[in-house]
């Protein structure tokens, strides 16, 4: 991405990664640390391929890039924090990725609103806050602690510069000499207790509201927040509750999951709202067909009366309250008139943007009517940019198929130890041959890493290149053998299996693609499994570090069910799981059976989904899109069913153990 579309013309490279590298390489003493979520396969198609190689191996030694996997399975590192010299910090809902830049005008055909390929994308709305001084230093401590948890090393502390030396020149501070609260969400993990500051602050603020609760948020799926709103709406004189959210969620998958959950919450609040104090709004741009595309409201803002404002990364979703890492900043007026004015001014600026009015008009209308909803009604205009109250529609059939809230938007992390027993067999006595095997493995891995770094091997495994290779050899009789070799090599260099699944689906379709993928994954898994078997549990644990303990606990129980669970849940990278499985002395047959059974649902549904998506793009008509909807619904239903089966099997496996302990 480019921070300044069209170019900043400051002598530095425009793409963000190259820009950071040039800053660090060109100034002695500067260090850069970039920590990004180690995302799940579900998001791989919209993320940059192989970022660890682009932003760590190929950049200056003082620019460090790491993927954050120090969180429970199924959760993510979702904080959006940038800290400069411990002096100035940025906290927001912004992702530093493509298709995010826009202006508050959200103008039609803005030539700058294009991605890295020059393709235009829909308008985008987000909000951030800039802070300096002690708050920035505290955020620096938060960032350093997170880096230490992921890497085991703590970035050095620095002497703070004067705020004026680092503060952005074109930004005027709204407030100075003011307390700022840092509110976090962190899940229970690795012996550390949960941190639920955002959850408590949300609930306390909602309970304390007197006149107005105004929120902008990408998602509204939280049952916890919905129940808090419903409780206020049941009072004799509740506050006005105004939620600004996208008209439609982005893409089929989000509409079929998060969109359904939002619609259910909306129905609950409409039923509880006896005095017309609750509304769900969407910003309307007259040049958009909002049934197809809308302004993407990605911001995470909560403003309560003129007393509290909160901005950050947390959605109105239960996972943001309990299982993802989040960071919000909050301001509380405590009766200070200048802080009250600043908080009210933020709400007025946001409403002015959405209603295409001035902040002064918003303030006058709110004061004159005494109610937020009445002020919006007074200033809203037809056939113009405006805010529209709406009832999100959802197909009843889809609503019936989508699982309950706690499945799609959980507030507690999945615990693999509750699914599989914590049983790792004792290590066999080493022989002298074991050390030769270990030394050989180190040599092979070192040679593979050098080949990846200094030869065209990494280019051959680029996504586009893999697709081209697959298409070129599709008709050759030796294609199956070549595919097996590619899978084995990919496993040895820790290349993501998800990329190969997508490539096979694109090149070979929904029938041959899964067959080749499962066969190649089984062969690759067997090779890396036997590497782990030969290295041994203790050696693998020393090489892989702390995370291998989690994998060992999840895979230690004999039988194929733990392997199935490890394939269904994002427990760890494919090849690492294979090596740990071998070191844990799981039987090869159980390992192979569990791998195929566990991979098959994801491989097959991914292949069918990609095939039908390509068909819908090539022949966009009602039938192709209808079939795509049915496939998405089937995938959701399958995921729900698999989760039920895994839970049932896990409970059945644990009951005899509990009985034995009781006796």
Secondary structure as GFF3:
##gff-version 3
##sequence-region A 1 663
A	DSSP	alpha_helix	16	26	.	.	.	ID=ss1
A	DSSP	beta_strand	32	37	.	.	.	ID=ss2
A	DSSP	three_ten_helix	41	46	.	.	.	ID=ss3
A	DSSP	alpha_helix	51	52	.	.	.	ID=ss4
A	DSSP	pi_helix	53	57	.	.	.	ID=ss5
A	DSSP	beta_strand	63	68	.	.	.	ID=ss6
A	DSSP	beta_strand	81	84	.	.	.	ID=ss7
A	DSSP	beta_strand	88	92	.	.	.	ID=ss8
A	DSSP	beta_strand	124	125	.	.	.	ID=ss9
A	DSSP	beta_strand	128	132	.	.	.	ID=ss10
A	DSSP	alpha_helix	134	151	.	.	.	ID=ss11
A	DSSP	alpha_helix	163	166	.	.	.	ID=ss12
A	DSSP	beta_strand	181	186	.	.	.	ID=ss13
A	DSSP	beta_strand	195	196	.	.	.	ID=ss14
A	DSSP	alpha_helix	197	208	.	.	.	ID=ss15
A	DSSP	beta_strand	212	217	.	.	.	ID=ss16
A	DSSP	alpha_helix	223	233	.	.	.	ID=ss17
A	DSSP	beta_strand	240	244	.	.	.	ID=ss18
A	DSSP	alpha_helix	251	256	.	.	.	ID=ss19
A	DSSP	alpha_helix	258	272	.	.	.	ID=ss20
A	DSSP	beta_strand	278	284	.	.	.	ID=ss21
A	DSSP	beta_strand	296	297	.	.	.	ID=ss22
A	DSSP	beta_strand	300	304	.	.	.	ID=ss23
A	DSSP	beta_strand	308	312	.	.	.	ID=ss24
A	DSSP	alpha_helix	318	322	.	.	.	ID=ss25
A	DSSP	beta_strand	326	332	.	.	.	ID=ss26
A	DSSP	alpha_helix	337	355	.	.	.	ID=ss27
A	DSSP	alpha_helix	359	369	.	.	.	ID=ss28
A	DSSP	alpha_helix	372	379	.	.	.	ID=ss29
A	DSSP	beta_strand	386	389	.	.	.	ID=ss30
A	DSSP	alpha_helix	396	401	.	.	.	ID=ss31
A	DSSP	alpha_helix	405	408	.	.	.	ID=ss32
A	DSSP	alpha_helix	416	419	.	.	.	ID=ss33
A	DSSP	alpha_helix	432	454	.	.	.	ID=ss34
A	DSSP	alpha_helix	457	460	.	.	.	ID=ss35
A	DSSP	alpha_helix	463	472	.	.	.	ID=ss36
A	DSSP	alpha_helix	479	492	.	.	.	ID=ss37
A	DSSP	alpha_helix	497	535	.	.	.	ID=ss38
A	DSSP	alpha_helix	537	544	.	.	.	ID=ss39
A	DSSP	alpha_helix	547	555	.	.	.	ID=ss40
A	DSSP	alpha_helix	561	568	.	.	.	ID=ss41
A	DSSP	alpha_helix	574	583	.	.	.	ID=ss42
A	DSSP	alpha_helix	588	618	.	.	.	ID=ss43
A	DSSP	alpha_helix	622	662	.	.	.	ID=ss44
###
